[in-house]
Amino acid sequence: MEDLHLVSIVTLLALILYFWMGLRVAGARRKSGIAAPAMSGDPILERHLRVQGNTLEWLPIFLPSLWLFAYYWDDTLAAAVGAVWIVGRIVYAFGYVADPKKREAGFLIQTLASAVLLFGALGRAAWLLMFPAL
């Protein structure tokens, strides 16, 4: 089996990123004085919640695509694209919390990284299915 150490590290970093976002939600709750289960009432809290929620929505697309890309192509390349996804999510998080209009750059970065992983893995799998001897 091919070594998948780099993609393993990127996976763990993505989960640490999500954990960090949860901590930022908790901090925003403390700062605003809005306790769970309330989800609204303070714009900054709502932005942190949306950043965390949007990241959770993307993880099921990102993580399997990351691993399948690593399997079908290369661990190093998958990890590099995965690192771009993480950077995009960080840019998105800071941009969105500062001003929702500033989320586009980070969203575009992570969307493109996800697309490379998803369609790269799909394309390679389909190619190998059609042409197994090549």
C-alpha positions in Angstrom: 0.0 0.0 0.0 1.2 3.4 -0.9 2.3 5.7 2.0 -0.5 8.2 2.6 1.2 10.1 5.4 0.8 13.6 3.9 -2.9 13.2 3.1 -3.4 11.8 6.6 -1.8 14.9 8.0 -4.0 17.2 5.8 -7.1 15.3 7.0 -6.1 15.8 10.6 -5.4 19.5 9.9 -8.8 19.9 8.3 -10.4 18.4 11.4 -8.3 20.7 13.7 -9.5 23.6 11.5 -13.1 22.5 12.2 -12.4 22.2 15.9 -10.9 25.7 15.9 -14.1 27.0 14.3 -16.1 25.4 17.0 -13.9 27.2 19.6 -14.5 30.5 17.8 -18.3 29.9 18.0 -17.9 29.3 21.8 -15.9 32.5 22.1 -18.5 34.4 20.2 -21.2 33.0 22.4 -19.4 34.1 25.5 -18.7 37.5 24.2 -22.3 38.1 23.0 -23.8 36.5 26.1 -26.1 34.3 23.9 -26.2 30.8 25.4 -27.0 27.6 23.5 -29.4 26.6 22.1 -30.0 30.1 20.8 -28.5 30.6 17.3 -29.3 34.3 16.6 -29.3 37.7 18.2 -25.8 38.8 17.5 -24.4 39.2 14.0 -20.9 38.1 14.9 -22.1 35.0 16.5 -24.3 34.3 13.5 -21.3 34.7 11.2 -19.2 32.3 13.3 -22.0 29.8 13.2 -22.4 30.1 9.5 -18.6 29.6 8.9 -18.7 26.5 11.0 -21.9 25.2 9.4 -20.6 25.9 5.8 -17.4 24.1 6.6 -19.3 21.1 7.9 -21.3 21.1 4.7 -18.1 20.9 2.6 -16.3 18.3 4.7 -18.3 15.3 3.1 -17.2 16.6 -0.3 -13.6 17.4 0.6 -12.5 14.4 2.7 -13.6 11.5 0.4 -12.3 13.4 -2.6 -9.0 14.1 -0.9 -8.5 10.4 -0.1 -9.7 9.1 -3.5 -7.5 11.6 -5.3 -4.5 10.4 -3.2 -5.3 6.8 -4.0 -5.8 7.3 -7.8 -3.1 9.9 -8.3 -0.6 10.8 -5.6 -0.4 11.5 -1.9 1.8 14.5 -2.3 -0.3 16.2 -4.9 -3.5 15.4 -3.0 -2.0 16.8 0.2 -0.9 20.0 -1.6 -4.4 20.6 -3.0 -5.9 19.7 0.4 -3.7 22.3 2.0 -5.0 24.9 -0.5 -8.5 23.9 0.6 -7.6 24.5 4.3 -6.1 27.9 3.4 -9.3 28.7 1.5 -11.4 27.8 4.5 -9.3 30.1 6.8 -9.5 33.0 4.3 -13.3 32.3 4.1 -13.6 32.3 7.9 -11.8 35.5 8.6 -13.4 37.2 5.6 -17.0 36.2 6.5 -16.7 37.1 10.2 -15.3 40.5 9.3 -17.9 41.2 6.6 -20.0 38.6 4.8 -19.2 40.3 1.5 -15.6 39.4 2.0 -16.2 35.6 1.9 -15.9 35.2 -1.8 -12.1 34.8 -2.2 -11.9 32.0 0.4 -15.0 30.3 -0.9 -13.6 30.3 -4.4 -10.2 28.9 -3.3 -11.8 26.0 -1.4 -14.3 25.4 -4.2 -11.6 25.1 -6.8 -9.5 22.8 -4.6 -12.5 20.6 -4.0 -13.3 20.5 -7.7 -9.8 19.4 -8.5 -9.9 16.6 -5.9 -13.4 15.5 -6.8 -13.2 15.5 -10.6 -9.6 14.5 -10.6 -10.4 11.3 -8.6 -13.5 10.6 -10.7 -11.7 11.1 -14.0 -8.9 8.8 -13.0 -11.3 6.1 -11.7 -13.3 6.3 -14.9 -10.2 6.1 -17.0 -8.9 3.0 -15.2 -12.3 1.4 -15.5 -12.4 2.0 -19.3 -8.7 1.3 -19.9 -7.4 -1.0 -17.2 -4.3 -2.1 -19.1 -2.9 1.5 -19.5 
